[in-house]
């Protein structure tokens, strides 16, 4: 599945993982074991949530591309609007899942709020900075196999 993830999203995931390791190490060394562990836990949850979202986003876009290729001109705008709505709903679900996790972590497990904020930053910072430097390839996501094999695979997944 990773071969179908667009290049900017792969770069975002790699940057988030690197930032998670760096932030956790710095917090561990400067603030202590508990603070560093709390940062690592919230950051790991954030990166895992980001990975799930990126894979789902890629699948929605591949399905939309496959449907647009086979659709009439009248249906293209409807397919694009439906996909945009699905992506917005997915983004809200990601935000609510992160919010629920943070509430549970802070209220139930008494995580330090600053550690939680640093942990969440490892997800949002790459989302805002990496697209400034990594542009999507004009041919779309890299896919293995022939175009006929790929389109039949995408149709099965949609």
C-alpha positions in Angstrom: 0.0 0.0 0.0 2.9 2.4 0.6 3.7 2.6 -3.1 0.3 4.2 -3.7 0.8 7.0 -1.1 1.7 10.3 -2.9 5.2 11.6 -2.4 4.3 14.7 -0.3 2.4 12.4 2.2 5.4 10.0 2.4 7.6 13.0 3.2 5.1 14.2 5.8 5.1 10.7 7.5 8.9 10.5 7.5 9.3 14.0 8.9 6.7 13.3 11.6 8.6 10.1 12.7 11.9 12.0 12.7 10.4 14.9 14.7 8.8 12.4 17.1 12.1 10.7 17.8 13.9 14.1 18.2 11.3 15.7 20.4 11.0 12.6 22.6 14.8 12.4 23.0 15.1 16.1 23.8 12.3 16.0 26.3 13.7 12.9 27.9 17.1 14.5 28.3 16.0 17.9 29.4 12.8 17.3 31.4 13.1 13.8 32.7 11.8 10.3 32.1 8.1 10.9 32.8 7.9 14.0 30.6 9.8 12.3 27.8 7.7 9.2 27.9 4.5 11.3 27.9 5.7 13.2 24.9 6.7 9.9 23.1 3.3 8.3 23.8 1.2 11.3 22.6 3.5 11.7 19.6 3.3 8.0 18.7 -0.5 8.1 18.8 -0.4 11.3 16.7 1.9 9.7 14.1 -0.2 6.5 14.0 -3.4 8.5 13.5 -1.6 10.5 10.8 -0.6 7.3 9.0 -4.1 5.9 9.1 -5.4 9.2 7.7 -2.8 9.3 4.9 -3.6 5.8 3.8 -7.3 6.5 3.9 -6.8 9.8 2.0 -4.8 8.1 -0.7 -7.5 5.4 -1.1 -10.3 8.0 -1.4 -8.2 10.0 -4.0 -7.5 6.8 -6.0 -11.1 5.8 -6.0 -12.1 9.3 -7.2 -9.5 9.2 -10.0 -10.8 5.9 -11.1 -14.4 7.0 -11.1 -13.6 10.3 -12.9 -11.8 8.4 -15.7 -14.9 6.4 -16.4 -17.5 9.1 -15.8 -19.3 11.5 -18.1 -18.4 15.2 -18.0 -21.7 15.8 -16.1 -20.7 13.4 -13.3 -17.1 14.6 -12.8 -18.1 17.6 -10.6 -20.4 15.4 -8.5 -17.7 12.8 -7.9 -15.2 15.6 -7.0 -17.6 17.1 -4.5 -18.4 13.8 -2.9 -14.7 13.1 -2.5 -14.1 16.5 -1.0 -16.9 15.9 1.5 -15.4 12.5 2.4 -12.0 14.1 3.0 -13.4 16.8 5.2 -15.3 14.2 7.3 -12.1 12.1 7.6 -10.2 15.1 8.8 -12.9 15.9 11.4 -12.8 12.2 12.6 -9.0 12.4 12.9 -9.4 15.6 15.0 -12.1 14.1 17.2 -10.0 10.9 17.7 -7.0 13.0 18.7 -9.1 15.2 21.0 -10.6 12.1 22.7 -7.1 10.6 23.2 -5.8 13.9 24.7 -8.7 14.2 27.1 -8.2 10.6 28.3 -4.4 11.0 28.5 -4.6 14.3 30.5 -7.6 13.7 32.7 -7.3 9.9 33.4 -3.6 9.3 33.2 -2.5 12.8 34.3 -0.2 13.5 31.4 1.6 16.9 31.5 -0.3 19.3 29.2 2.9 20.6 27.7 4.1 17.1 26.9 0.8 16.4 25.2 1.1 19.6 23.2 4.6 18.7 22.1 3.5 15.2 21.2 0.6 16.5 19.0 2.9 19.0 17.3 4.8 16.1 15.7 1.7 15.5 13.6 0.7 19.0 12.7 4.1 20.7 12.1 5.0 18.4 9.2 1.5 18.8 7.7 2.1 22.6 7.4 5.8 22.7 6.6 6.6 19.7 4.3 4.2 20.7 1.5 6.1 23.9 1.1 9.2 21.9 0.0 7.8 18.7 -1.6 5.6 19.2 -4.6 3.4 16.4 -5.9 4.6 14.6 -9.0 2.6 15.5 -12.1 1.9 11.8 -12.9 0.2 11.2 -9.5 1.0 8.5 -7.0 3.6 5.9 -8.0 1.8 2.6 -8.7 3.3 -0.8 -9.4 2.0 -2.9 -12.3 0.4 -2.0 -15.6 -2.3 0.6 -15.8 -4.9 -2.1 -16.5 -4.0 -4.0 -13.4 -4.0 -0.8 -11.3 -7.4 0.3 -12.5 -8.9 -3.1 -11.8 -7.4 -3.1 -8.3 -8.7 0.3 -7.6 -12.2 -0.6 -8.8 -12.2 -3.6 -6.5 -11.2 -1.4 -3.5 -13.9 1.2 -4.2 
